[in-house]
Amino acid sequence: MSLPFSTPDTTAPDTSTTHTSTPDTDAADIAPAPAAHLAGNFAPVDREITVDRLPVTGSIPPDLDGWYLRNGPNPRAGSAHWFLGDGMLHGVRVRGGRAEWYRNRWVRTGQFDGDPTPLYDPATGERNLAVSHANTHIVAHAGRTLALVESSLPWEVTRDLETLGAYDFGGALRDSMTAHPKICPTTGELHFFGYGNLRAPHVTYHRADETGRLVVEQPVDVPGLTMMHDFAITERYVLFLDLPVVFDLSLAMAGTMPYRWDSGYGARIGVMRRDDPSAPVRWFEIEPCYVFHVANAFDTPGASGAGEADNDVITLVAVRYPTMWVSGPDSFDPDGTLHEWRIDLGAGTVVERALDDRRIEFPRIDDTHAGRRHDAVYAVGRHDLVRYDGAGPLARGFGADEPGEPVFVPSADGRGYLITYVYRAETATSDLVVLDASDLSQLASVHLGVRVPAGFHGNWFPA
């Protein structure tokens, strides 16, 4: 689908100013590389930039006051895989109907600064949790803003994208942190897990209260070292995805993504009770597949009443791939499509169905509905953004060259906005686009004048 950008230009002449800086290393300029993950809009940018007073087509809603920040890999000297580049944050400050600045900054981890320490100690197999690319997501909880990659500790940053350092919850976290933590909109608790220990337990569930204090650390029994990228919460449960993409030491030694498809591993969904995380996890076998990203999950109380959780039906909505990395970690052959799994705890059954047949990724919802029934799922298509009403079929689309993950922002009128970066191939530059979330009509396009490379995940941080 291709829709024109028809919003009139109401912006004054471009008076933007640009400031550039290079990191305090000798490797700021990056030579072109033929690898697909280093070409086109995947190619990294070679310097840090600040652009002030950004021109706008259309009108930025006046109730938008905050920062849109997104993370993604931006290697300075090449990388063996898209997932392994140095993390770079891209941000726009919006206030009073204006876009005050765009800036990009590398997350200055020890690895960025040239620390040669390996992630795994070759003698003991223990992980150095401070070794990090910090290149996947950026979230906020309990007054801290954290850049995340699932192999390591979080790295704390400021809203102005300066790096503060590795964060371990005051010494309480001795594990990695998933790049996809969940914040319960009711309790304010932060739910997350760590995986990647070569010895059991391979997965551990963690929970921090609304003040940021770790209050739960619970091992999760899985038989192998799988790549568990995402998970889900509901009001009553925590859901884990134990899927057949497994660790391969030979790939790790080769310096690339150390995971591959294992057709004999099986696939299952684990259900943990939030009110009793130490109780045995219930596992439900499903058809083999892989899931990078979950849209949401919610539970429906069983017929016997709200107090009888064992009779609940849980609905999980996620992007499902039939296989992943069968031919190695550089292959992305299958298409991911939106699927639903309905887990009947009383009957002990799972029913799976496809919700659509088009290729999508990066599903998001209004995060105030996390763990509860959602109104809509937003996702990236081939060259558009799409909206699914509830868990139903495709409702609307927005055409764009190369859009990124759509992030939902609540609005004063209740309709909500979507914010994302869009790459414009004809100018080789990117815009920050603001859409009406109810119909995906464009409200504003902020012209950055520079390119934001294809990346992963971000969030809106209100002032």
C-alpha positions as CSV (number, residue, x, y, z in Angstrom):
1,M,0.0,0.0,0.0
2,S,1.3,3.5,-0.9
3,L,-0.4,6.6,0.5
4,P,0.6,10.2,-0.3
5,F,1.8,12.6,2.3
6,S,-0.8,15.2,1.8
7,T,-0.4,17.4,4.9
8,P,0.4,21.0,3.9
9,D,3.8,22.5,4.7
10,T,3.2,25.1,7.4
11,T,6.8,25.5,8.5
12,A,9.0,28.6,8.4
13,P,12.1,28.5,6.2
14,D,14.7,26.0,7.4
15,T,16.9,27.7,10.1
16,S,18.3,24.5,11.5
17,T,21.9,24.3,12.7
18,T,24.0,21.2,12.8
19,H,26.8,20.3,15.2
20,T,28.9,17.2,14.8
21,S,31.4,15.4,17.0
22,T,33.3,12.3,16.7
23,P,33.9,9.8,19.5
24,D,37.2,10.0,21.4
25,T,38.7,7.2,19.3
26,D,40.4,6.9,16.0
27,A,37.7,4.8,14.4
28,A,35.0,7.3,13.6
29,D,35.1,6.9,9.8
30,I,33.7,3.6,8.6
31,A,34.7,2.1,5.2
32,P,31.9,0.8,3.0
33,A,31.2,-2.9,3.4
34,P,29.5,-5.3,1.1
35,A,27.6,-7.3,3.8
36,A,23.8,-6.8,3.6
37,H,23.6,-5.6,7.2
38,L,26.2,-2.9,6.4
39,A,24.6,-1.6,3.2
40,G,21.7,0.7,2.2
41,N,19.8,2.0,5.2
42,F,21.4,-0.7,7.3
43,A,24.8,1.0,6.8
44,P,26.1,2.7,10.0
45,V,26.6,6.5,10.2
46,D,30.1,7.6,10.9
47,R,29.7,10.4,13.5
48,E,27.6,11.9,16.3
49,I,25.5,14.8,15.2
50,T,23.2,17.4,16.9
51,V,20.7,19.3,14.7
52,D,18.8,22.2,16.2
53,R,15.5,23.8,15.2
54,L,14.2,21.1,12.9
55,P,11.8,22.0,10.1
56,V,8.3,20.4,10.2
57,T,5.7,19.6,7.5
58,G,2.3,19.7,9.1
59,S,1.7,20.4,12.8
60,I,3.2,18.6,15.8
61,P,0.4,18.2,18.4
62,P,0.9,20.7,21.2
63,D,0.3,18.0,23.9
64,L,3.5,16.1,22.8
65,D,6.1,17.1,25.3
66,G,9.0,14.7,25.7
67,W,11.7,12.7,24.0
68,Y,11.4,10.0,21.3
69,L,14.5,7.8,21.7
70,R,15.4,4.7,19.7
71,N,18.3,2.2,19.9
72,G,20.0,0.2,17.2
73,P,23.3,-1.2,16.1
74,N,25.8,1.2,14.5
75,P,29.2,-0.5,14.3
76,R,32.3,1.8,13.9
77,A,34.5,-0.8,12.2
78,G,32.1,-3.4,10.7
79,S,30.4,-6.3,12.5
80,A,29.8,-10.0,11.7
81,H,26.1,-9.7,12.2
82,W,23.4,-7.0,12.3
83,F,22.7,-7.9,15.9
84,L,26.3,-7.3,17.0
85,G,27.0,-3.7,16.2
86,D,27.8,-1.0,18.8
87,G,24.6,0.5,20.2
88,M,23.7,4.0,19.0
89,L,20.8,6.1,20.4
90,H,18.8,8.5,18.2
91,G,16.6,11.0,19.8
92,V,14.3,14.0,19.1
93,R,13.2,16.5,21.8
94,V,9.6,17.7,21.1
95,R,8.0,20.5,23.1
96,G,5.4,23.3,22.4
97,G,4.6,22.1,18.9
98,R,8.3,22.3,17.9
99,A,11.1,19.7,17.4
100,E,13.9,21.3,19.3
101,W,16.7,18.9,18.4
102,Y,17.8,15.6,16.9
103,R,20.9,14.0,18.2
104,N,22.6,10.6,17.9
105,R,25.1,9.2,20.4
106,W,26.9,5.9,20.8
107,V,26.3,4.1,24.1
108,R,29.8,4.2,25.6
109,T,30.1,0.8,27.1
110,G,33.5,-0.8,28.0
111,Q,33.3,-2.7,24.7
112,F,32.9,0.6,22.8
113,D,35.9,2.0,24.5
114,G,38.1,-1.0,23.4
115,D,37.9,-3.2,26.5
116,P,39.1,-6.7,25.1
117,T,37.3,-8.7,27.8
118,P,35.3,-11.5,26.2
119,L,31.6,-12.0,27.1
120,Y,32.4,-15.6,28.3
121,D,35.5,-16.4,30.2
122,P,37.2,-19.1,28.1
123,A,38.6,-20.8,31.3
124,T,35.4,-20.9,33.4
125,G,32.5,-20.2,31.0
126,E,31.3,-17.5,33.3
127,R,29.9,-14.3,31.8
128,N,31.3,-10.8,32.2
129,L,27.9,-9.1,32.4
130,A,29.4,-5.6,31.9
131,V,30.5,-6.6,28.4
132,S,27.8,-5.1,26.2
133,H,26.8,-3.6,22.9
134,A,23.7,-2.0,24.5
135,N,22.2,-1.9,21.1
136,T,18.6,-3.2,21.2
137,H,16.1,-1.2,23.3
138,I,15.8,1.8,25.6
139,V,13.3,1.9,28.5
140,A,12.6,3.9,31.7
141,H,11.7,2.7,35.1
142,A,11.9,4.2,38.6
143,G,13.6,7.3,37.4
144,R,16.3,5.6,35.4
145,T,16.7,5.4,31.6
146,L,18.3,2.1,30.5
147,A,19.8,1.0,27.2
148,L,19.5,-2.7,26.8
149,V,20.9,-5.8,25.1
150,E,19.8,-9.2,26.3
151,S,23.3,-10.7,26.8
152,S,24.4,-8.2,29.5
153,L,23.5,-5.7,32.2
154,P,21.6,-2.6,31.4
155,W,23.5,0.6,30.7
156,E,22.1,3.8,32.2
157,V,21.9,6.9,30.0
158,T,20.4,10.3,30.2
159,R,17.5,11.7,28.1
160,D,20.2,13.8,26.4
161,L,21.8,10.5,25.4
162,E,24.9,10.7,27.6
163,T,26.2,7.4,29.0
164,L,26.3,7.0,32.8
165,G,27.5,3.4,33.2
166,A,26.4,-0.2,33.7
167,Y,23.5,-0.6,36.1
168,D,23.0,-3.7,38.4
169,F,20.1,-2.5,40.7
170,G,22.5,-1.6,43.4
171,G,24.4,-4.9,43.2
172,A,21.3,-7.0,43.4
173,L,21.2,-8.2,39.7
174,R,23.8,-10.9,38.9
175,D,22.3,-11.7,35.6
176,S,21.7,-10.3,32.2
177,M,18.5,-8.4,31.4
178,T,16.2,-9.1,28.5
179,A,15.9,-6.3,25.9
180,H,12.1,-6.6,26.3
181,P,11.2,-6.0,30.0
182,K,7.5,-5.3,30.8
183,I,6.1,-2.7,33.1
184,C,2.8,-3.6,34.7
185,P,0.5,-0.6,34.2
186,T,-1.4,-1.5,37.4
187,T,1.5,-2.1,39.9
188,G,4.4,-0.2,38.2
189,E,6.5,-3.3,38.7
190,L,9.2,-4.1,36.1
191,H,9.2,-7.7,34.9
192,F,12.2,-9.2,33.1
193,F,14.4,-12.2,32.8
194,G,17.9,-13.1,32.0
195,Y,19.2,-16.0,29.9
196,G,22.5,-17.1,28.4
197,N,24.2,-18.9,31.3
198,L,26.1,-21.9,29.9
199,R,25.2,-23.9,33.1
200,A,21.7,-24.3,34.5
201,P,19.6,-22.4,35.3
202,H,19.7,-21.1,31.8
203,V,16.8,-18.7,32.4
204,T,16.0,-16.6,35.6
205,Y,12.9,-14.5,36.1
206,H,13.3,-11.2,37.9
207,R,10.9,-8.6,39.2
208,A,11.5,-5.1,40.5
209,D,8.9,-3.1,42.4
210,E,7.8,0.4,41.4
211,T,10.8,2.0,43.3
212,G,13.3,-0.1,41.3
213,R,14.1,-2.6,44.1
214,L,14.6,-6.2,43.0
215,V,12.1,-8.3,44.9
216,V,11.9,-11.6,42.9
217,E,14.6,-13.9,41.5
218,Q,13.2,-17.2,40.3
219,P,15.0,-19.8,38.1
220,V,13.0,-21.2,35.2
221,D,13.7,-24.8,34.2
222,V,14.5,-25.1,30.5
223,P,16.4,-28.1,29.1
224,G,18.8,-26.1,26.8
225,L,20.4,-22.8,26.1
226,T,17.8,-21.3,23.8
227,M,17.6,-17.7,22.4
228,M,14.7,-16.3,24.5
229,H,14.4,-12.9,23.0
230,D,10.9,-11.8,24.4
231,F,8.2,-12.9,26.8
232,A,4.8,-11.6,28.0
233,I,2.9,-10.8,31.2
234,T,-0.8,-10.7,31.9
235,E,-2.5,-9.5,35.1
236,R,-2.1,-13.0,36.6
237,Y,0.8,-14.7,34.7
238,V,4.2,-14.5,33.2
239,L,4.7,-16.4,29.9
240,F,8.0,-17.8,28.6
241,L,8.8,-19.0,25.1
242,D,11.1,-22.0,25.0
243,L,11.7,-22.4,21.3
244,P,14.2,-24.3,19.0
245,V,16.8,-21.6,18.4
246,V,19.7,-22.9,20.5
247,F,23.3,-21.9,21.4
248,D,26.1,-23.2,19.2
249,L,29.6,-22.9,20.6
250,S,31.2,-23.2,17.1
251,L,29.3,-20.1,15.9
252,A,30.3,-18.3,19.1
253,M,34.0,-19.1,18.4
254,A,33.6,-17.8,14.9
255,G,32.5,-14.4,16.2
256,T,29.0,-14.4,14.8
257,M,25.5,-14.8,16.3
258,P,25.9,-18.0,18.3
259,Y,22.5,-19.5,17.6
260,R,21.0,-21.9,15.1
261,W,17.7,-23.8,14.5
262,D,17.5,-27.2,16.2
263,S,14.6,-29.3,14.7
264,G,14.7,-31.8,17.5
265,Y,14.4,-29.3,20.4
266,G,10.6,-28.8,20.3
267,A,8.6,-25.7,21.3
268,R,6.5,-24.8,24.3
269,I,5.0,-21.9,26.2
270,G,5.6,-21.7,30.0
271,V,3.0,-20.2,32.3
272,M,4.1,-18.8,35.7
273,R,1.8,-17.5,38.3
274,R,2.6,-13.9,39.2
275,D,1.2,-14.3,42.7
276,D,3.4,-17.4,43.3
277,P,6.4,-17.4,41.0
278,S,8.1,-20.2,42.9
279,A,5.2,-22.6,42.0
280,P,6.0,-25.0,39.2
281,V,5.8,-23.5,35.7
282,R,3.1,-25.1,33.6
283,W,4.4,-25.9,30.1
284,F,2.3,-26.3,27.0
285,E,3.7,-27.8,23.8
286,I,3.1,-25.9,20.5
287,E,4.1,-26.4,16.9
288,P,7.8,-25.6,16.4
289,C,8.4,-21.9,15.5
290,Y,10.3,-18.9,16.5
291,V,9.2,-15.6,18.0
292,F,11.3,-12.5,18.2
293,H,8.6,-10.1,19.4
294,V,5.4,-10.4,21.4
295,A,2.6,-7.9,20.9
296,N,0.8,-8.6,24.1
297,A,-1.0,-11.2,26.3
298,F,-4.0,-11.1,28.4
299,D,-6.1,-13.5,30.5
300,T,-9.9,-14.2,30.7
301,P,-11.0,-15.5,34.0
302,G,-12.5,-19.0,34.0
303,A,-16.2,-19.7,34.3
304,S,-15.8,-20.7,37.9
305,G,-15.0,-17.2,38.9
306,A,-12.2,-14.6,39.1
307,G,-10.6,-16.4,42.1
308,E,-10.0,-19.7,40.3
309,A,-7.0,-18.9,38.2
310,D,-6.5,-22.5,37.2
311,N,-9.5,-22.1,34.8
312,D,-8.3,-19.0,33.1
313,V,-7.8,-18.7,29.3
314,I,-4.7,-16.8,28.3
315,T,-4.4,-15.2,24.8
316,L,-0.9,-14.5,23.5
317,V,-0.4,-12.4,20.3
318,A,3.1,-12.4,18.7
319,V,4.9,-12.5,15.3
320,R,5.5,-16.2,14.4
321,Y,8.2,-17.5,12.1
322,P,7.9,-21.2,11.0
323,T,11.7,-21.5,11.3
324,M,14.7,-19.3,12.0
325,W,18.4,-19.6,11.0
326,V,18.1,-23.1,9.5
327,S,21.0,-22.2,7.2
328,G,22.9,-20.2,9.8
329,P,22.5,-16.9,11.6
330,D,22.7,-14.8,8.4
331,S,19.6,-16.3,6.9
332,F,16.1,-14.8,7.3
333,D,14.2,-16.9,4.8
334,P,10.7,-17.2,6.3
335,D,8.2,-14.4,6.8
336,G,6.9,-13.5,10.2
337,T,3.1,-13.1,10.5
338,L,0.8,-12.2,13.4
339,H,-0.5,-15.2,15.3
340,E,-2.5,-15.9,18.4
341,W,-2.2,-18.7,20.9
342,R,-5.1,-19.4,23.3
343,I,-4.0,-21.4,26.3
344,D,-6.9,-23.0,28.3
345,L,-5.4,-23.7,31.7
346,G,-8.5,-25.7,32.8
347,A,-8.4,-28.0,29.7
348,G,-4.6,-28.0,29.4
349,T,-4.8,-27.2,25.7
350,V,-3.4,-24.6,23.3
351,V,-5.2,-23.5,20.1
352,E,-3.1,-21.5,17.6
353,R,-4.3,-19.5,14.6
354,A,-2.9,-17.0,12.2
355,L,-4.4,-13.5,12.4
356,D,-3.1,-12.3,9.0
357,D,-0.8,-13.6,6.2
358,R,1.2,-10.5,5.5
359,R,4.8,-10.1,6.6
360,I,5.2,-7.8,9.6
361,E,7.6,-7.2,12.5
362,F,8.0,-4.9,15.5
363,P,4.5,-5.2,16.9
364,R,3.5,-2.6,19.5
365,I,0.4,-1.7,21.5
366,D,-0.6,1.1,23.8
367,D,1.6,0.1,26.8
368,T,-1.0,1.2,29.3
369,H,-2.8,-2.0,28.1
370,A,0.2,-4.3,28.7
371,G,-1.0,-7.6,30.2
372,R,-4.7,-6.6,29.5
373,R,-6.9,-6.8,26.5
374,H,-5.6,-4.3,23.9
375,D,-7.5,-2.1,21.5
376,A,-5.0,-2.4,18.6
377,V,-1.7,-3.8,17.5
378,Y,0.6,-1.6,15.3
379,A,3.4,-3.1,13.3
380,V,5.8,-2.6,10.4
381,G,5.0,-4.1,7.0
382,R,7.1,-4.3,3.9
383,H,6.8,-0.6,3.1
384,D,4.1,0.6,5.5
385,L,2.8,0.7,9.0
386,V,-0.3,-1.4,9.7
387,R,-2.9,-1.4,12.4
388,Y,-4.9,-4.4,13.6
389,D,-8.0,-3.7,15.6
390,G,-7.9,-5.8,18.7
391,A,-6.7,-9.2,17.6
392,G,-8.7,-9.1,14.4
393,P,-7.7,-8.7,10.8
394,L,-5.8,-5.9,9.2
395,A,-7.7,-2.6,9.6
396,R,-5.6,0.2,8.2
397,G,-2.2,0.9,6.6
398,F,0.2,3.9,6.2
399,G,2.5,3.9,3.2
400,A,6.1,4.8,3.7
401,D,9.6,4.1,2.2
402,E,11.2,2.4,5.2
403,P,9.4,3.0,8.5
404,G,10.7,1.8,11.8
405,E,8.9,0.4,14.8
406,P,5.8,2.4,15.6
407,V,5.6,3.6,19.2
408,F,2.2,4.5,20.7
409,V,1.9,7.8,22.6
410,P,-1.2,8.6,24.6
411,S,-3.0,11.9,23.6
412,A,-5.2,14.4,25.3
413,D,-8.2,13.4,23.2
414,G,-7.8,9.7,23.8
415,R,-7.0,8.8,20.1
416,G,-3.3,8.5,20.6
417,Y,-0.3,9.1,18.3
418,L,2.2,6.8,16.6
419,I,5.8,8.0,16.3
420,T,8.5,6.5,14.2
421,Y,11.5,7.3,12.1
422,V,11.0,6.9,8.3
423,Y,13.9,6.7,5.8
424,R,13.3,8.6,2.6
425,A,15.3,6.8,-0.2
426,E,15.0,9.7,-2.6
427,T,17.0,12.0,-0.3
428,A,18.9,9.5,1.8
429,T,17.6,11.2,4.9
430,S,15.1,10.4,7.6
431,D,12.0,12.0,9.1
432,L,10.4,11.7,12.5
433,V,6.7,11.0,11.6
434,V,3.7,11.6,13.9
435,L,0.5,9.8,13.0
436,D,-3.0,9.7,14.4
437,A,-3.1,6.2,15.9
438,S,-6.8,5.8,15.2
439,D,-6.6,6.0,11.4
440,L,-2.8,6.3,10.6
441,S,-3.3,9.7,9.0
442,Q,-0.1,11.8,9.1
443,L,-0.1,14.8,11.4
444,A,3.5,15.9,11.2
445,S,6.8,15.0,9.6
446,V,10.0,16.4,11.2
447,H,12.8,16.6,8.7
448,L,16.0,15.6,10.3
449,G,18.2,16.3,7.3
450,V,20.4,13.3,8.2
451,R,19.9,9.5,8.0
452,V,18.8,7.4,10.9
453,P,19.9,3.8,10.1
454,A,17.5,0.9,10.3
455,G,17.5,-0.1,14.0
456,F,15.5,-1.9,16.6
457,H,13.3,-0.5,19.4
458,G,12.5,2.7,21.2
459,N,10.0,4.5,23.4
460,W,8.4,7.9,24.1
461,F,9.5,9.5,27.3
462,P,7.1,12.2,28.5
463,A,8.6,15.3,30.1
